[in-house]
């Protein structure tokens, strides 16, 4: 769950940083979770992405809220606390996985952002930065009316003078580009609602990658006896490996390479640190760092994650 044996993964570098955003699926009115055969355009798009990460043929199932609650409850999980899961069976004697499902289950809160992102011709994680030229100084003509006394008679007179004034520089709106910049910087001053939605897109992309890692074999659980079966660090590994796959996932959903990396960086800098708390500790690991034991990037990679 998002929250599978450690895989020797090599992240495929996102290519084509100069290309424009693409929309690999149309924004059709039908919702993925309303397709009982799970053959919606989104699910068909996500399946090969997940298969590539898992290194085997797998599928993706989007579930509506009602079905999600029923499915997760049946597995003994908390429907409100989970975003996706992969079913696995473990041996009570060997404590190893005896079978892993060939599909992941995702809730509406994941599939909805994924569909919106994939169907957008300009990705919602981009924004148009506004630049302002330096101010300039210019002399302006000022005409004032004064009363002057001529031969004892007050007479109005127009007096002209000049003064220097500062003129603000012109504002220019640039083309859409990655809105999040490394180092907790932002390309434009966007409202909180924008960044709330940005976080939803990043989390949805991570969830797809995370569950794909589980499908690839990195699984673990706690048996009824309280003993740990499978990989005790499965969730932390799936999250760390998943972050490193985020640029690949985002580009497959139509993002440009620079924006795809920006989304992964956003997750690393703004979302992942919160996993260190006791509530989410199973998803965090001190080994998840550039050059650390959980670094699975291709040799020579210089950008983390």
C-alpha positions in Angstrom: 0.0 0.0 0.0 1.1 3.6 -0.2 2.4 3.1 1.3 7.5 -5.0 -2.6 12.2 -8.3 -2.3 14.3 -5.2 -3.4 14.5 -4.7 -7.1 17.6 -3.7 -9.0 15.8 -0.8 -10.8 17.4 1.5 -13.3 15.4 4.7 -13.7 14.9 5.6 -17.4 15.9 9.3 -17.8 13.2 11.5 -19.2 14.1 12.7 -22.6 13.1 15.5 -24.8 13.2 18.5 -22.4 12.5 20.9 -25.2 9.3 19.4 -26.4 5.9 20.7 -25.5 3.3 19.2 -23.2 1.2 16.5 -24.7 -2.1 15.0 -23.8 -1.9 11.2 -24.3 -5.6 10.8 -23.5 -8.7 12.9 -24.1 -10.6 14.5 -21.3 -13.7 12.4 -21.9 -16.8 12.8 -19.7 -16.7 9.2 -18.5 -14.9 8.5 -15.2 -12.3 5.7 -15.0 -13.9 4.2 -12.0 -17.3 3.8 -13.7 -15.8 1.3 -16.2 -16.5 -2.2 -14.7 -14.0 -3.9 -17.0 -11.3 -1.3 -16.1 -10.7 -0.5 -19.7 -11.0 3.3 -19.5 -8.6 5.4 -21.4 -6.7 6.4 -18.2 -6.4 2.8 -17.0 -5.1 1.7 -20.4 -2.6 4.5 -20.3 -1.4 3.7 -16.8 -1.0 -0.1 -17.3 2.2 0.0 -19.5 3.7 2.7 -17.3 3.2 0.5 -14.3 4.4 -2.6 -16.2 7.6 -0.8 -17.2 8.4 0.0 -13.5 7.3 -3.4 -12.2 9.3 -5.1 -15.0 6.3 -7.4 -15.7 2.9 -7.1 -17.3 0.4 -5.5 -14.8 -2.8 -3.5 -14.9 -4.3 -0.6 -13.0 -7.8 -0.4 -11.6 -9.4 2.9 -10.6 -12.2 2.5 -8.0 -15.0 4.8 -7.1 -15.5 5.8 -3.5 -18.1 3.1 -2.7 -16.1 0.2 -4.2 -13.0 1.5 -2.6 -14.4 1.4 0.9 -15.7 -2.1 0.3 -12.4 -3.4 -1.1 -10.1 -1.9 1.5 -12.3 -2.9 4.3 -12.2 -6.5 3.1 -8.4 -6.4 3.2 -8.5 -5.1 6.8 -7.2 -1.7 5.8 -8.4 1.9 6.4 -10.2 3.2 3.3 -9.7 6.8 4.5 -6.0 6.5 5.1 -4.8 4.7 2.0 -4.5 5.9 -1.6 -3.7 2.6 -3.3 -2.7 -1.0 -2.6 -1.4 -4.2 -4.1 -2.6 -7.6 -2.7 0.0 -10.2 -1.7 -0.2 -13.5 0.1 2.5 -14.5 2.6 3.5 -17.8 4.1 3.0 -18.0 7.9 6.0 -20.4 8.1 8.6 -18.9 5.8 7.2 -15.3 6.1 7.9 -14.8 2.4 5.4 -13.7 -0.3 3.8 -16.7 -2.1 1.9 -14.6 -4.6 1.6 -10.9 -5.6 -1.4 -9.6 -7.6 -0.9 -8.5 -11.2 -2.9 -5.3 -10.7 -3.0 -2.3 -8.4 -6.1 -0.7 -6.9 -6.3 3.1 -6.8 -8.9 5.3 -5.2 -10.7 8.2 -6.8 -8.4 10.8 -5.1 -5.5 9.3 -7.2 -7.2 8.6 -10.5 -8.9 11.9 -10.8 -5.7 14.0 -10.6 -4.0 11.5 -13.0 -6.7 11.9 -15.6 -6.7 15.7 -15.3 -3.0 15.8 -15.6 -2.8 13.3 -18.5 -5.5 15.0 -20.5 -4.2 18.6 -20.1 -2.4 20.0 -23.1 -0.6 22.4 -20.8 0.1 20.7 -17.5 -1.5 22.2 -14.4 1.9 22.0 -12.7 3.1 24.8 -15.0 2.6 28.6 -14.6 3.6 31.7 -16.5 6.2 33.8 -14.7 5.8 37.5 -14.8 8.9 39.6 -15.1 9.1 43.4 -14.7 11.7 45.6 -16.4 13.7 48.0 -14.1 12.1 51.3 -13.4 13.0 54.3 -15.5 13.2 58.0 -14.8 11.8 60.7 -17.1 11.2 64.5 -17.0 7.6 65.6 -17.3 6.2 69.0 -17.9 4.2 70.5 -15.0 1.9 73.5 -15.5 0.6 75.3 -12.4 -1.6 78.3 -12.0 -0.3 81.1 -9.9 -1.6 84.6 -8.9 0.8 87.4 -9.5 0.4 91.0 -8.6 0.9 93.5 -11.4 0.5 97.2 -10.7 -1.4 96.2 -7.6 -3.7 93.9 -9.4 -3.8 90.2 -8.7 -3.6 88.4 -12.1 -3.6 84.6 -12.7 -0.7 83.3 -14.6 0.2 79.8 -15.9 3.7 78.7 -14.9 5.5 75.8 -16.6 8.2 73.7 -14.9 9.7 70.3 -15.2 10.3 67.5 -12.7 11.7 63.9 -12.7 9.4 61.0 -12.0 10.0 57.3 -11.7 8.1 55.1 -14.1 7.6 51.4 -13.2 9.1 48.9 -15.7 6.8 47.1 -18.0 5.5 43.7 -17.0 5.9 40.8 -19.3 4.2 37.4 -19.0 6.5 34.5 -20.1 5.5 31.2 -21.6 4.3 28.4 -19.2 7.1 26.6 -17.5 7.7 24.5 -14.4 6.2 26.4 -11.5 8.2 24.8 -8.8 11.9 25.5 -8.7 14.4 23.6 -6.6 15.3 24.9 -3.2 11.7 25.7 -2.2 11.4 28.4 -4.8 8.4 29.2 -7.0 8.4 30.6 -10.5 5.4 32.7 -9.9 3.3 34.0 -7.0 0.4 31.5 -7.2 -2.5 31.2 -4.7 -2.7 28.5 -2.1 -5.3 26.6 -4.0 -2.9 26.2 -6.9 -0.3 24.6 -4.6 -2.9 22.4 -2.9 -3.8 21.0 -6.4 -0.1 20.8 -7.3 0.4 18.5 -4.2 -2.5 16.3 -5.3 -0.9 15.8 -8.8 2.5 15.0 -7.2 1.0 12.6 -4.7 -1.0 10.8 -7.5 2.1 10.4 -9.6 4.1 9.1 -6.7 1.2 6.7 -5.8 1.2 5.1 -9.2 5.0 4.7 -9.1 4.9 3.4 -5.5 2.3 0.7 -6.2 4.2 -0.3 -9.3 7.2 -1.0 -7.1 5.0 -3.2 -5.0 3.9 -5.0 -8.1 7.5 -5.5 -9.0 8.1 -7.6 -5.8 8.8 -5.2 -2.9 6.1 -6.3 -0.5 5.8 -6.7 3.2 3.1 -7.1 5.9 2.5 -7.8 9.5 0.9 -11.2 10.2 -1.9 -11.8 12.7 0.8 -13.2 15.0 2.5 -9.8 15.0 5.5 -11.1 13.1 6.7 -9.2 10.0 6.6 -11.1 6.7 8.3 -10.1 3.5 10.4 -6.9 3.4 10.1 -5.0 6.7 11.1 -1.8 4.8 8.7 -2.4 1.8 6.8 0.9 2.2 9.9 3.0 2.7 11.5 1.4 -0.3 8.4 1.7 -2.5 8.2 5.4 -1.6 11.9 6.2 -2.2 12.1 4.1 -5.4 8.8 5.6 -6.5 10.1 9.2 -6.1 13.0 8.3 -8.4 10.5 7.0 -11.0 8.3 10.1 -10.8 10.0 12.0 -13.7 9.5 8.9 -15.9 5.8 8.7 -14.9 5.2 12.4 -15.5 6.7 12.4 -19.0 4.6 9.3 -19.9 1.6 11.4 -18.9 2.7 14.1 -21.3 4.8 16.4 -19.2 8.1 17.9 -20.4 11.2 16.6 -18.9 12.0 19.8 -16.9 8.5 19.9 -15.4 8.5 16.2 -14.7 11.7 16.7 -12.7 10.3 19.7 -10.9 7.3 17.6 -9.7 9.6 15.0 -8.3 11.7 17.7 -6.6 8.6 19.2 -5.1 7.7 15.8 -3.6 11.2 15.4 -2.2 11.3 18.9 -0.7 7.8 19.5 0.5 6.0 16.2 1.0 8.5 13.5 1.8 10.0 15.2 4.9 6.6 14.9 6.6 6.8 11.1 6.4 9.5 11.2 9.1 6.8 11.6 11.7 5.6 8.6 13.8 2.4 8.5 11.9 4.1 7.9 8.5 7.4 6.6 9.6 7.0 3.4 7.7 7.2 5.4 4.4 10.4 7.2 5.3 14.0 6.1 5.5 17.3 7.8 6.3 18.8 5.7 3.4 16.6 7.6 0.9 19.1 10.2 -0.2 21.3 11.0 -3.1 24.1 8.4 -3.1 22.4 6.4 -0.3 21.5 2.7 -0.2 18.1 3.4 -1.8 19.5 5.5 -4.7 18.6 3.5 -7.8 19.3 6.1 -10.4 21.3 5.3 -13.5 25.0 5.8 -13.0 26.1 9.4 -13.6 22.7 10.9 -12.7 23.2 14.3 -11.2 19.7 15.3 -10.3 17.9 13.9 -7.3 15.5 12.3 -6.9 
